[in-house]
Amino acid sequence: MHTLTIKAVITADHTLTVPVPADVLPGVHQVTVMIEEAPLAPEPGSLMDWPAHDAALVDPRNTFRREDLYGDDGR
């Protein structure tokens, strides 16, 4: 029997994602889950602190094709 103290992610659609150590064998296991009343505060510098960024191209006309970047001579 393993006793794990780990951090898990619960998404907006109420799905729980839990990483387990490599020594836990694949298969069906009985798992007991205890959830604290309030979510943990993000650790300083964690990815949860990073702001979201719009990943769209600056100008949709830019394709960044090789021909556009290097011209006709291939350089």
PyMOL Python script that loads the backbone (N, CA, C, O; Angstrom):
from pymol import cmd

cmd.read_pdbstr("""\
ATOM      1  N   MET A   1       0.845  -1.171   0.000  1.00  0.00           N
ATOM      2  CA  MET A   1       0.000   0.000   0.000  1.00  0.00           C
ATOM      3  C   MET A   1       0.893   1.238   0.000  1.00  0.00           C
ATOM      4  O   MET A   1       1.862   1.311   0.755  1.00  0.00           O
ATOM      5  N   HIS A   2       0.558   2.216  -0.858  1.00  0.00           N
ATOM      6  CA  HIS A   2       1.288   3.476  -0.939  1.00  0.00           C
ATOM      7  C   HIS A   2       0.462   4.569  -0.288  1.00  0.00           C
ATOM      8  O   HIS A   2      -0.753   4.624  -0.479  1.00  0.00           O
ATOM      9  N   THR A   3       1.099   5.429   0.471  1.00  0.00           N
ATOM     10  CA  THR A   3       0.461   6.654   0.942  1.00  0.00           C
ATOM     11  C   THR A   3       1.139   7.792   0.214  1.00  0.00           C
ATOM     12  O   THR A   3       2.343   8.002   0.367  1.00  0.00           O
ATOM     13  N   LEU A   4       0.376   8.532  -0.580  1.00  0.00           N
ATOM     14  CA  LEU A   4       0.915   9.610  -1.393  1.00  0.00           C
ATOM     15  C   LEU A   4       0.372  10.948  -0.914  1.00  0.00           C
ATOM     16  O   LEU A   4      -0.822  11.072  -0.640  1.00  0.00           O
ATOM     17  N   THR A   5       1.224  11.933  -0.814  1.00  0.00           N
ATOM     18  CA  THR A   5       0.803  13.309  -0.622  1.00  0.00           C
ATOM     19  C   THR A   5       1.267  14.046  -1.865  1.00  0.00           C
ATOM     20  O   THR A   5       2.456  14.317  -2.033  1.00  0.00           O
ATOM     21  N   ILE A   6       0.329  14.363  -2.723  1.00  0.00           N
ATOM     22  CA  ILE A   6       0.659  14.954  -4.019  1.00  0.00           C
ATOM     23  C   ILE A   6      -0.285  16.107  -4.304  1.00  0.00           C
ATOM     24  O   ILE A   6      -1.312  16.263  -3.642  1.00  0.00           O
ATOM     25  N   LYS A   7       0.069  16.914  -5.294  1.00  0.00           N
ATOM     26  CA  LYS A   7      -0.808  17.975  -5.758  1.00  0.00           C
ATOM     27  C   LYS A   7      -1.510  17.480  -7.008  1.00  0.00           C
ATOM     28  O   LYS A   7      -0.885  16.889  -7.887  1.00  0.00           O
ATOM     29  N   ALA A   8      -2.802  17.720  -7.084  1.00  0.00           N
ATOM     30  CA  ALA A   8      -3.598  17.291  -8.223  1.00  0.00           C
ATOM     31  C   ALA A   8      -4.305  18.509  -8.808  1.00  0.00           C
ATOM     32  O   ALA A   8      -4.441  19.538  -8.146  1.00  0.00           O
ATOM     33  N   VAL A   9      -4.748  18.386 -10.039  1.00  0.00           N
ATOM     34  CA  VAL A   9      -5.457  19.459 -10.726  1.00  0.00           C
ATOM     35  C   VAL A   9      -6.915  19.052 -10.886  1.00  0.00           C
ATOM     36  O   VAL A   9      -7.216  17.964 -11.375  1.00  0.00           O
ATOM     37  N   ILE A  10      -7.816  19.936 -10.469  1.00  0.00           N
ATOM     38  CA  ILE A  10      -9.244  19.739 -10.708  1.00  0.00           C
ATOM     39  C   ILE A  10      -9.662  20.814 -11.689  1.00  0.00           C
ATOM     40  O   ILE A  10      -9.557  22.005 -11.393  1.00  0.00           O
ATOM     41  N   THR A  11     -10.137  20.402 -12.855  1.00  0.00           N
ATOM     42  CA  THR A  11     -10.499  21.343 -13.912  1.00  0.00           C
ATOM     43  C   THR A  11     -11.910  21.872 -13.707  1.00  0.00           C
ATOM     44  O   THR A  11     -12.636  21.426 -12.819  1.00  0.00           O
ATOM     45  N   ALA A  12     -12.287  22.839 -14.554  1.00  0.00           N
ATOM     46  CA  ALA A  12     -13.614  23.452 -14.461  1.00  0.00           C
ATOM     47  C   ALA A  12     -14.733  22.443 -14.704  1.00  0.00           C
ATOM     48  O   ALA A  12     -15.848  22.628 -14.218  1.00  0.00           O
ATOM     49  N   ASP A  13     -14.444  21.376 -15.453  1.00  0.00           N
ATOM     50  CA  ASP A  13     -15.478  20.369 -15.694  1.00  0.00           C
ATOM     51  C   ASP A  13     -15.445  19.263 -14.627  1.00  0.00           C
ATOM     52  O   ASP A  13     -15.992  18.179 -14.826  1.00  0.00           O
ATOM     53  N   HIS A  14     -14.791  19.561 -13.489  1.00  0.00           N
ATOM     54  CA  HIS A  14     -14.753  18.683 -12.318  1.00  0.00           C
ATOM     55  C   HIS A  14     -14.056  17.347 -12.589  1.00  0.00           C
ATOM     56  O   HIS A  14     -14.483  16.297 -12.109  1.00  0.00           O
ATOM     57  N   THR A  15     -12.978  17.412 -13.364  1.00  0.00           N
ATOM     58  CA  THR A  15     -12.157  16.242 -13.626  1.00  0.00           C
ATOM     59  C   THR A  15     -10.899  16.342 -12.770  1.00  0.00           C
ATOM     60  O   THR A  15     -10.259  17.392 -12.722  1.00  0.00           O
ATOM     61  N   LEU A  16     -10.549  15.266 -12.104  1.00  0.00           N
ATOM     62  CA  LEU A  16      -9.376  15.224 -11.246  1.00  0.00           C
ATOM     63  C   LEU A  16      -8.241  14.537 -11.993  1.00  0.00           C
ATOM     64  O   LEU A  16      -8.405  13.423 -12.490  1.00  0.00           O
ATOM     65  N   THR A  17      -7.085  15.205 -12.073  1.00  0.00           N
ATOM     66  CA  THR A  17      -5.897  14.636 -12.701  1.00  0.00           C
ATOM     67  C   THR A  17      -4.840  14.477 -11.625  1.00  0.00           C
ATOM     68  O   THR A  17      -4.456  15.446 -10.969  1.00  0.00           O
ATOM     69  N   VAL A  18      -4.366  13.236 -11.446  1.00  0.00           N
ATOM     70  CA  VAL A  18      -3.414  12.936 -10.381  1.00  0.00           C
ATOM     71  C   VAL A  18      -2.221  12.193 -10.960  1.00  0.00           C
ATOM     72  O   VAL A  18      -2.394  11.112 -11.523  1.00  0.00           O
ATOM     73  N   PRO A  19      -1.021  12.738 -10.840  1.00  0.00           N
ATOM     74  CA  PRO A  19       0.164  11.977 -11.235  1.00  0.00           C
ATOM     75  C   PRO A  19       0.529  10.982 -10.139  1.00  0.00           C
ATOM     76  O   PRO A  19       0.429  11.295  -8.953  1.00  0.00           O
ATOM     77  N   VAL A  20       0.947   9.801 -10.530  1.00  0.00           N
ATOM     78  CA  VAL A  20       1.364   8.793  -9.549  1.00  0.00           C
ATOM     79  C   VAL A  20       2.804   8.389  -9.828  1.00  0.00           C
ATOM     80  O   VAL A  20       3.268   8.506 -10.962  1.00  0.00           O
ATOM     81  N   PRO A  21       3.514   7.917  -8.817  1.00  0.00           N
ATOM     82  CA  PRO A  21       4.902   7.503  -9.010  1.00  0.00           C
ATOM     83  C   PRO A  21       5.014   6.323  -9.980  1.00  0.00           C
ATOM     84  O   PRO A  21       4.048   5.595 -10.207  1.00  0.00           O
ATOM     85  N   ALA A  22       6.193   6.154 -10.535  1.00  0.00           N
ATOM     86  CA  ALA A  22       6.433   5.099 -11.519  1.00  0.00           C
ATOM     87  C   ALA A  22       6.303   3.697 -10.927  1.00  0.00           C
ATOM     88  O   ALA A  22       6.066   2.740 -11.664  1.00  0.00           O
ATOM     89  N   ASP A  23       6.453   3.561  -9.619  1.00  0.00           N
ATOM     90  CA  ASP A  23       6.379   2.221  -9.026  1.00  0.00           C
ATOM     91  C   ASP A  23       4.945   1.757  -8.771  1.00  0.00           C
ATOM     92  O   ASP A  23       4.748   0.647  -8.275  1.00  0.00           O
ATOM     93  N   VAL A  24       3.945   2.567  -9.092  1.00  0.00           N
ATOM     94  CA  VAL A  24       2.550   2.140  -8.998  1.00  0.00           C
ATOM     95  C   VAL A  24       2.214   1.382 -10.278  1.00  0.00           C
ATOM     96  O   VAL A  24       2.320   1.927 -11.377  1.00  0.00           O
ATOM     97  N   LEU A  25       1.815   0.141 -10.130  1.00  0.00           N
ATOM     98  CA  LEU A  25       1.552  -0.703 -11.293  1.00  0.00           C
ATOM     99  C   LEU A  25       0.272  -0.277 -12.010  1.00  0.00           C
ATOM    100  O   LEU A  25      -0.693   0.128 -11.362  1.00  0.00           O
ATOM    101  N   PRO A  26       0.255  -0.365 -13.342  1.00  0.00           N
ATOM    102  CA  PRO A  26      -0.976  -0.080 -14.082  1.00  0.00           C
ATOM    103  C   PRO A  26      -2.063  -1.076 -13.714  1.00  0.00           C
ATOM    104  O   PRO A  26      -1.770  -2.216 -13.352  1.00  0.00           O
ATOM    105  N   GLY A  27      -3.295  -0.659 -13.805  1.00  0.00           N
ATOM    106  CA  GLY A  27      -4.405  -1.547 -13.496  1.00  0.00           C
ATOM    107  C   GLY A  27      -5.443  -0.844 -12.652  1.00  0.00           C
ATOM    108  O   GLY A  27      -5.378   0.367 -12.444  1.00  0.00           O
ATOM    109  N   VAL A  28      -6.390  -1.607 -12.175  1.00  0.00           N
ATOM    110  CA  VAL A  28      -7.471  -1.072 -11.356  1.00  0.00           C
ATOM    111  C   VAL A  28      -7.007  -1.041  -9.908  1.00  0.00           C
ATOM    112  O   VAL A  28      -6.529  -2.044  -9.378  1.00  0.00           O
ATOM    113  N   HIS A  29      -7.151   0.119  -9.272  1.00  0.00           N
ATOM    114  CA  HIS A  29      -6.753   0.291  -7.875  1.00  0.00           C
ATOM    115  C   HIS A  29      -7.906   0.921  -7.104  1.00  0.00           C
ATOM    116  O   HIS A  29      -8.705   1.668  -7.669  1.00  0.00           O
ATOM    117  N   GLN A  30      -7.986   0.620  -5.831  1.00  0.00           N
ATOM    118  CA  GLN A  30      -8.921   1.328  -4.959  1.00  0.00           C
ATOM    119  C   GLN A  30      -8.179   2.545  -4.432  1.00  0.00           C
ATOM    120  O   GLN A  30      -7.092   2.426  -3.867  1.00  0.00           O
ATOM    121  N   VAL A  31      -8.777   3.725  -4.622  1.00  0.00           N
ATOM    122  CA  VAL A  31      -8.128   4.979  -4.255  1.00  0.00           C
ATOM    123  C   VAL A  31      -9.043   5.741  -3.320  1.00  0.00           C
ATOM    124  O   VAL A  31     -10.240   5.852  -3.582  1.00  0.00           O
ATOM    125  N   THR A  32      -8.505   6.266  -2.241  1.00  0.00           N
ATOM    126  CA  THR A  32      -9.255   7.123  -1.327  1.00  0.00           C
ATOM    127  C   THR A  32      -8.759   8.548  -1.527  1.00  0.00           C
ATOM    128  O   THR A  32      -7.556   8.800  -1.465  1.00  0.00           O
ATOM    129  N   VAL A  33      -9.671   9.477  -1.765  1.00  0.00           N
ATOM    130  CA  VAL A  33      -9.311  10.866  -2.031  1.00  0.00           C
ATOM    131  C   VAL A  33      -9.859  11.744  -0.915  1.00  0.00           C
ATOM    132  O   VAL A  33     -11.038  11.659  -0.572  1.00  0.00           O
ATOM    133  N   MET A  34      -9.001  12.587  -0.350  1.00  0.00           N
ATOM    134  CA  MET A  34      -9.423  13.572   0.637  1.00  0.00           C
ATOM    135  C   MET A  34      -9.056  14.943   0.081  1.00  0.00           C
ATOM    136  O   MET A  34      -7.888  15.204  -0.205  1.00  0.00           O
ATOM    137  N   ILE A  35     -10.037  15.810  -0.072  1.00  0.00           N
ATOM    138  CA  ILE A  35      -9.798  17.121  -0.667  1.00  0.00           C
ATOM    139  C   ILE A  35      -9.947  18.179   0.414  1.00  0.00           C
ATOM    140  O   ILE A  35     -10.933  18.199   1.150  1.00  0.00           O
ATOM    141  N   GLU A  36      -8.943  19.069   0.502  1.00  0.00           N
ATOM    142  CA  GLU A  36      -8.992  20.176   1.452  1.00  0.00           C
ATOM    143  C   GLU A  36     -10.123  21.128   1.071  1.00  0.00           C
ATOM    144  O   GLU A  36     -10.545  21.171  -0.085  1.00  0.00           O
ATOM    145  N   GLU A  37     -10.605  21.884   2.041  1.00  0.00           N
ATOM    146  CA  GLU A  37     -11.734  22.793   1.807  1.00  0.00           C
ATOM    147  C   GLU A  37     -11.421  23.859   0.759  1.00  0.00           C
ATOM    148  O   GLU A  37     -12.254  24.133  -0.105  1.00  0.00           O
ATOM    149  N   ALA A  38     -10.246  24.459   0.820  1.00  0.00           N
ATOM    150  CA  ALA A  38      -9.883  25.543  -0.106  1.00  0.00           C
ATOM    151  C   ALA A  38      -8.727  25.085  -0.992  1.00  0.00           C
ATOM    152  O   ALA A  38      -7.868  24.323  -0.548  1.00  0.00           O
ATOM    153  N   PRO A  39      -8.704  25.547  -2.244  1.00  0.00           N
ATOM    154  CA  PRO A  39      -7.574  25.211  -3.118  1.00  0.00           C
ATOM    155  C   PRO A  39      -6.271  25.783  -2.570  1.00  0.00           C
ATOM    156  O   PRO A  39      -6.277  26.791  -1.863  1.00  0.00           O
ATOM    157  N   LEU A  40      -5.170  25.146  -2.894  1.00  0.00           N
ATOM    158  CA  LEU A  40      -3.858  25.643  -2.502  1.00  0.00           C
ATOM    159  C   LEU A  40      -3.545  26.922  -3.258  1.00  0.00           C
ATOM    160  O   LEU A  40      -3.957  27.090  -4.406  1.00  0.00           O
ATOM    161  N   ALA A  41      -2.826  27.811  -2.622  1.00  0.00           N
ATOM    162  CA  ALA A  41      -2.351  29.017  -3.311  1.00  0.00           C
ATOM    163  C   ALA A  41      -1.237  28.599  -4.264  1.00  0.00           C
ATOM    164  O   ALA A  41      -0.433  27.729  -3.930  1.00  0.00           O
ATOM    165  N   PRO A  42      -1.180  29.205  -5.442  1.00  0.00           N
ATOM    166  CA  PRO A  42      -0.105  28.846  -6.376  1.00  0.00           C
ATOM    167  C   PRO A  42       1.264  29.158  -5.774  1.00  0.00           C
ATOM    168  O   PRO A  42       1.442  30.151  -5.069  1.00  0.00           O
ATOM    169  N   GLU A  43       2.208  28.298  -6.068  1.00  0.00           N
ATOM    170  CA  GLU A  43       3.568  28.538  -5.604  1.00  0.00           C
ATOM    171  C   GLU A  43       4.160  29.699  -6.390  1.00  0.00           C
ATOM    172  O   GLU A  43       3.874  29.841  -7.579  1.00  0.00           O
ATOM    173  N   PRO A  44       4.979  30.534  -5.752  1.00  0.00           N
ATOM    174  CA  PRO A  44       5.596  31.645  -6.485  1.00  0.00           C
ATOM    175  C   PRO A  44       6.402  31.128  -7.668  1.00  0.00           C
ATOM    176  O   PRO A  44       7.197  30.198  -7.532  1.00  0.00           O
ATOM    177  N   GLY A  45       6.193  31.729  -8.809  1.00  0.00           N
ATOM    178  CA  GLY A  45       6.909  31.330 -10.010  1.00  0.00           C
ATOM    179  C   GLY A  45       6.316  30.138 -10.727  1.00  0.00           C
ATOM    180  O   GLY A  45       6.892  29.671 -11.709  1.00  0.00           O
ATOM    181  N   SER A  46       5.173  29.626 -10.267  1.00  0.00           N
ATOM    182  CA  SER A  46       4.570  28.481 -10.942  1.00  0.00           C
ATOM    183  C   SER A  46       3.893  28.941 -12.230  1.00  0.00           C
ATOM    184  O   SER A  46       3.640  30.131 -12.415  1.00  0.00           O
ATOM    185  N   LEU A  47       3.606  28.010 -13.100  1.00  0.00           N
ATOM    186  CA  LEU A  47       2.951  28.351 -14.372  1.00  0.00           C
ATOM    187  C   LEU A  47       1.573  28.946 -14.165  1.00  0.00           C
ATOM    188  O   LEU A  47       1.076  29.659 -15.038  1.00  0.00           O
ATOM    189  N   MET A  48       0.939  28.669 -13.026  1.00  0.00           N
ATOM    190  CA  MET A  48      -0.384  29.217 -12.759  1.00  0.00           C
ATOM    191  C   MET A  48      -0.331  30.740 -12.601  1.00  0.00           C
ATOM    192  O   MET A  48      -1.352  31.408 -12.765  1.00  0.00           O
ATOM    193  N   ASP A  49       0.843  31.297 -12.285  1.00  0.00           N
ATOM    194  CA  ASP A  49       1.003  32.738 -12.116  1.00  0.00           C
ATOM    195  C   ASP A  49       1.194  33.457 -13.441  1.00  0.00           C
ATOM    196  O   ASP A  49       1.037  34.676 -13.506  1.00  0.00           O
ATOM    197  N   TRP A  50       1.526  32.738 -14.483  1.00  0.00           N
ATOM    198  CA  TRP A  50       1.826  33.377 -15.757  1.00  0.00           C
ATOM    199  C   TRP A  50       0.551  33.876 -16.415  1.00  0.00           C
ATOM    200  O   TRP A  50      -0.467  33.185 -16.386  1.00  0.00           O
ATOM    201  N   PRO A  51       0.589  35.056 -17.004  1.00  0.00           N
ATOM    202  CA  PRO A  51      -0.606  35.554 -17.691  1.00  0.00           C
ATOM    203  C   PRO A  51      -0.823  34.812 -19.010  1.00  0.00           C
ATOM    204  O   PRO A  51       0.119  34.290 -19.606  1.00  0.00           O
ATOM    205  N   ALA A  52      -2.058  34.776 -19.445  1.00  0.00           N
ATOM    206  CA  ALA A  52      -2.373  34.155 -20.735  1.00  0.00           C
ATOM    207  C   ALA A  52      -1.952  35.107 -21.850  1.00  0.00           C
ATOM    208  O   ALA A  52      -2.030  36.327 -21.702  1.00  0.00           O
ATOM    209  N   HIS A  53      -1.510  34.539 -22.956  1.00  0.00           N
ATOM    210  CA  HIS A  53      -1.081  35.341 -24.104  1.00  0.00           C
ATOM    211  C   HIS A  53      -1.862  34.919 -25.337  1.00  0.00           C
ATOM    212  O   HIS A  53      -2.146  33.740 -25.545  1.00  0.00           O
ATOM    213  N   ASP A  54      -2.196  35.900 -26.138  1.00  0.00           N
ATOM    214  CA  ASP A  54      -2.834  35.616 -27.410  1.00  0.00           C
ATOM    215  C   ASP A  54      -1.745  35.172 -28.376  1.00  0.00           C
ATOM    216  O   ASP A  54      -0.807  35.923 -28.643  1.00  0.00           O
ATOM    217  N   ALA A  55      -1.862  33.972 -28.896  1.00  0.00           N
ATOM    218  CA  ALA A  55      -0.813  33.412 -29.742  1.00  0.00           C
ATOM    219  C   ALA A  55      -1.070  33.630 -31.232  1.00  0.00           C
ATOM    220  O   ALA A  55      -0.463  32.960 -32.068  1.00  0.00           O
ATOM    221  N   ALA A  56      -1.951  34.548 -31.567  1.00  0.00           N
ATOM    222  CA  ALA A  56      -2.238  34.819 -32.975  1.00  0.00           C
ATOM    223  C   ALA A  56      -1.051  35.547 -33.611  1.00  0.00           C
ATOM    224  O   ALA A  56      -0.274  36.209 -32.923  1.00  0.00           O
ATOM    225  N   LEU A  57      -0.927  35.413 -34.929  1.00  0.00           N
ATOM    226  CA  LEU A  57       0.124  36.124 -35.643  1.00  0.00           C
ATOM    227  C   LEU A  57      -0.105  37.627 -35.539  1.00  0.00           C
ATOM    228  O   LEU A  57      -1.243  38.090 -35.453  1.00  0.00           O
ATOM    229  N   VAL A  58       0.984  38.377 -35.549  1.00  0.00           N
ATOM    230  CA  VAL A  58       0.882  39.830 -35.475  1.00  0.00           C
ATOM    231  C   VAL A  58       0.084  40.359 -36.657  1.00  0.00           C
ATOM    232  O   VAL A  58      -0.793  41.208 -36.494  1.00  0.00           O
ATOM    233  N   ASP A  59       0.385  39.868 -37.818  1.00  0.00           N
ATOM    234  CA  ASP A  59      -0.328  40.263 -39.031  1.00  0.00           C
ATOM    235  C   ASP A  59      -0.727  38.972 -39.743  1.00  0.00           C
ATOM    236  O   ASP A  59       0.151  38.201 -40.131  1.00  0.00           O
ATOM    237  N   PRO A  60      -2.021  38.711 -39.928  1.00  0.00           N
ATOM    238  CA  PRO A  60      -2.438  37.451 -40.550  1.00  0.00           C
ATOM    239  C   PRO A  60      -1.899  37.248 -41.964  1.00  0.00           C
ATOM    240  O   PRO A  60      -1.906  36.128 -42.477  1.00  0.00           O
ATOM    241  N   ARG A  61      -1.434  38.318 -42.591  1.00  0.00           N
ATOM    242  CA  ARG A  61      -0.865  38.180 -43.942  1.00  0.00           C
ATOM    243  C   ARG A  61       0.526  37.567 -43.898  1.00  0.00           C
ATOM    244  O   ARG A  61       1.010  37.093 -44.926  1.00  0.00           O
ATOM    245  N   ASN A  62       1.186  37.560 -42.743  1.00  0.00           N
ATOM    246  CA  ASN A  62       2.510  36.948 -42.616  1.00  0.00           C
ATOM    247  C   ASN A  62       2.344  35.435 -42.560  1.00  0.00           C
ATOM    248  O   ASN A  62       1.638  34.912 -41.698  1.00  0.00           O
ATOM    249  N   THR A  63       2.989  34.749 -43.468  1.00  0.00           N
ATOM    250  CA  THR A  63       2.895  33.294 -43.511  1.00  0.00           C
ATOM    251  C   THR A  63       4.153  32.622 -42.983  1.00  0.00           C
ATOM    252  O   THR A  63       4.114  31.462 -42.572  1.00  0.00           O
ATOM    253  N   PHE A  64       5.266  33.343 -42.993  1.00  0.00           N
ATOM    254  CA  PHE A  64       6.551  32.821 -42.557  1.00  0.00           C
ATOM    255  C   PHE A  64       6.958  31.588 -43.350  1.00  0.00           C
ATOM    256  O   PHE A  64       7.601  30.676 -42.830  1.00  0.00           O
ATOM    257  N   ARG A  65       6.565  31.582 -44.635  1.00  0.00           N
ATOM    258  CA  ARG A  65       7.028  30.506 -45.518  1.00  0.00           C
ATOM    259  C   ARG A  65       8.502  30.716 -45.802  1.00  0.00           C
ATOM    260  O   ARG A  65       8.999  31.840 -45.736  1.00  0.00           O
ATOM    261  N   ARG A  66       9.198  29.638 -46.118  1.00  0.00           N
ATOM    262  CA  ARG A  66      10.635  29.726 -46.398  1.00  0.00           C
ATOM    263  C   ARG A  66      10.917  30.719 -47.525  1.00  0.00           C
ATOM    264  O   ARG A  66      11.874  31.490 -47.455  1.00  0.00           O
ATOM    265  N   GLU A  67      10.086  30.695 -48.556  1.00  0.00           N
ATOM    266  CA  GLU A  67      10.283  31.595 -49.693  1.00  0.00           C
ATOM    267  C   GLU A  67      10.133  33.054 -49.268  1.00  0.00           C
ATOM    268  O   GLU A  67      10.826  33.930 -49.786  1.00  0.00           O
ATOM    269  N   ASP A  68       9.230  33.311 -48.328  1.00  0.00           N
ATOM    270  CA  ASP A  68       9.032  34.685 -47.865  1.00  0.00           C
ATOM    271  C   ASP A  68      10.187  35.139 -46.985  1.00  0.00           C
ATOM    272  O   ASP A  68      10.558  36.312 -47.014  1.00  0.00           O
ATOM    273  N   LEU A  69      10.753  34.241 -46.213  1.00  0.00           N
ATOM    274  CA  LEU A  69      11.820  34.606 -45.305  1.00  0.00           C
ATOM    275  C   LEU A  69      13.165  34.766 -46.014  1.00  0.00           C
ATOM    276  O   LEU A  69      13.922  35.686 -45.703  1.00  0.00           O
ATOM    277  N   TYR A  70      13.468  33.877 -46.967  1.00  0.00           N
ATOM    278  CA  TYR A  70      14.799  33.831 -47.553  1.00  0.00           C
ATOM    279  C   TYR A  70      14.880  34.301 -48.989  1.00  0.00           C
ATOM    280  O   TYR A  70      15.985  34.449 -49.511  1.00  0.00           O
ATOM    281  N   GLY A  71      13.767  34.539 -49.647  1.00  0.00           N
ATOM    282  CA  GLY A  71      13.808  35.019 -51.022  1.00  0.00           C
ATOM    283  C   GLY A  71      14.006  33.880 -52.005  1.00  0.00           C
ATOM    284  O   GLY A  71      13.887  32.708 -51.650  1.00  0.00           O
ATOM    285  N   ASP A  72      14.307  34.232 -53.230  1.00  0.00           N
ATOM    286  CA  ASP A  72      14.410  33.267 -54.312  1.00  0.00           C
ATOM    287  C   ASP A  72      15.708  32.450 -54.294  1.00  0.00           C
ATOM    288  O   ASP A  72      15.758  31.352 -54.850  1.00  0.00           O
ATOM    289  N   ASP A  73      16.753  32.982 -53.658  1.00  0.00           N
ATOM    290  CA  ASP A  73      18.036  32.274 -53.683  1.00  0.00           C
ATOM    291  C   ASP A  73      18.171  31.242 -52.566  1.00  0.00           C
ATOM    292  O   ASP A  73      19.206  30.581 -52.470  1.00  0.00           O
ATOM    293  N   GLY A  74      17.168  31.089 -51.731  1.00  0.00           N
ATOM    294  CA  GLY A  74      17.191  30.052 -50.710  1.00  0.00           C
ATOM    295  C   GLY A  74      17.963  30.401 -49.455  1.00  0.00           C
ATOM    296  O   GLY A  74      18.162  29.548 -48.590  1.00  0.00           O
ATOM    297  N   ARG A  75      18.400  31.648 -49.345  1.00  0.00           N
ATOM    298  CA  ARG A  75      19.161  32.048 -48.147  1.00  0.00           C
ATOM    299  C   ARG A  75      18.466  33.154 -47.440  1.00  0.00           C
ATOM    300  O   ARG A  75      18.948  33.629 -46.412  1.00  0.00           O
TER     301      ARG A  75
END
""", "prot")
cmd.dss("prot")
cmd.show_as("cartoon", "prot")
cmd.util.cbc("prot")
cmd.orient("prot")
